[in-house]
Amino acid sequence: MRKILVLLLMAISAALVFASGGSQQGAVSGTDPYANAPKEISMTLLDRGLVPASEGTMADNRWVRWINENSPVKVTMVPVPRNGSRDAITALFAAGMAPDIVWEYNKITMDMYYDQGVIQPVGDYIQKYSTAYKKYLEDNADLVSYCIAPDGKQYGMTSRRTIQSLVNQGIFVRQDWLNKFGMKIPTTTDEALAFMRRAVNEDPDGNGLKDTWGVGTDYSWPIVCNAMFGKPSGDFNVVNGHFVDWYSTQGYHDALAFMAQVYQEGLIDPEYITDGPNFTRQKQFMVTGKIAMRFQGIGFQGDYYDFIKNVPNADFVPIDPLTSNQGKFGFGQEVPFLKMCVMNKAAKNPKAIMEYMDWLITDGYFTLSYGLEGRHYRLVNGVPQVIDADLNRVEVDYIKGNSEFALVDNLQMTLDWIPIQAAQDPISQDWAKRYAAAVGKTLNTPYLRYVPYEPTSPAIEAFNLATSGLTTQVNALETAIMIGRLSVDEGLRQINEYKKSVGWDAVNAEKDAWYQANKGLFAGFSVK
């Protein structure tokens, strides 16, 4: 009920915003239907609840005001909750109240809205009304292939990820505990298990209590573990020239067995299963120095600050991905583009949207990524360096981390940027060097990706909805395996039986047919 109420409130809010200017459409002039249209657009934002109260809201804060003071068009922000964004946007489309631009971090969402007939092609608008963004796409032509819908037309607008945002997950280890035990950095899953056991049983922090864990984690635990055993991007395996679903492989079996072993040996806090979505308990173990290894998202700067203040002599270092019995694989490296923006079929002024994209790609994106020069950063050899980390945590970090307002950008970074960008205090510099090393280690290990993007269709979408999410049968069965209620083999039998009951065989056949029809387009792509 609360979710429905939130969606209704958002829809009503959006309706009021759009109604305030929707009837002001001017007369067309000549052959340009948008010549006299109001330069007003609207766009979604993903609200993560990170905006400090002193800053306002995602819809109204210093950066929204800055945009509307500097952009050539007026922009209205329509926040949707990050968790459940697809449902919220779909509800707005269904009510006829979706904003002019909606976006997500994947191509699948674009294809879904294409199938629903609620978005429109943008290629002709880019050619007719854009200059700077059109030139950007010409210089980054590989990105355009991700923006094409099944009818062969361009529906998406995007820009390249920075080197940091290509990487999400990684592994860190307590080097000082390894030194205490006379152990080397783990390179295999078996060596990691050996270190975890000693960390749990041999009082590495010397307080006389058995209060340490072999591993700490967050939402990334199954992501990292599955990747170590060969899970490719999107579960899309290619074996002997044909699609094979990850869930039918030995790698999936072995990943579940590894997670079950860690849990059942007491190497991980058993309450991590119910600790989401914020993983407060896991964070507490991290910041108080109670974990030997950390399998999780690597951008935990805030936790590291608290950790090193609490345990100043600790040495927490990033390591290479572990080798499993299936081989050595990278973790969750993203596709080259960051956001996939699409245009509502009912958008009132596509020309204004193109003007906004041109402004972003040339002028707007830098401020919307780093803040204001002289207040939030200084330029050092062309690199924006944080002046006051505490100030930025309040005024900038809620947009900086995910580039929420910069729909497209032209950021061109290297790993050398990371320590230069960071605040110059010792802890910030210490973290920056470790973070840069973590990104480098993950990028240096190949990540399995057989196709640049995955197929979508109503049948595939229905299957994905039926078998994904925190409360579905598949996740419940995986949890039963991990805690020992089911054996791995019996749990897999039930998982596969359930997936078959909701159309697994038909969907797998459709994916293989799609691959056979399109694999010529992927020549030279292969495995990355």
Salt bridges, closest charged atoms under 4 A:
ASP32 OD2 - LYS351 NZ 2.94
GLU55 OE1 - ARG62 NE 2.70
ASP60 OD1 - ARG65 NH1 3.18
ASP87 OD2 - LYS3 NZ 2.84
GLU104 OE2 - ARG82 NH1 2.84
ASP111 OD2 - LYS107 NZ 2.89
ASP139 OD2 - LYS135 NZ 2.71
ASP142 OD1 - ARG160 NH2 2.55
ASP176 OD2 - ARG174 NH2 2.74
GLU202 OE2 - ARG198 NE 3.07
ASP205 OD2 - LYS290 NZ 2.65
ASP211 OD2 - LYS290 NZ 2.94
ASP235 OD1 - LYS231 NZ 2.68
ASP254 OD1 - HIS253 ND1 2.97
GLU265 OE1 - ARG197 NE 2.71
ASP269 OD2 - ARG281 NE 2.71
GLU271 OE2 - ARG281 NH2 3.71
ASP303 OD2 - ARG294 NH2 3.15
ASP315 OD1 - ARG434 NH1 2.91
ASP320 OD1 - LYS441 NZ 3.95
GLU334 OE1 - ARG161 NH2 3.83
GLU355 OE1 - LYS39 NZ 3.08
ASP390 OD1 - ARG393 NH2 2.40
GLU395 OE2 - ARG62 NH2 3.26
GLU395 OE2 - ARG375 NH2 2.55
GLU395 OE1 - HIS376 NE2 2.59
GLU404 OE2 - ARG48 NH1 1.84
ASP430 OD1 - ARG434 NE 2.77
GLU461 OE2 - ARG86 NH1 2.50
ASP489 OD1 - HIS253 NE2 3.05
GLU490 OE2 - ARG493 NH2 2.89
GLU497 OE2 - ARG493 NH1 3.20
ASP505 OD1 - LYS500 NZ 3.17
ASP512 OD2 - HIS242 ND1 3.06
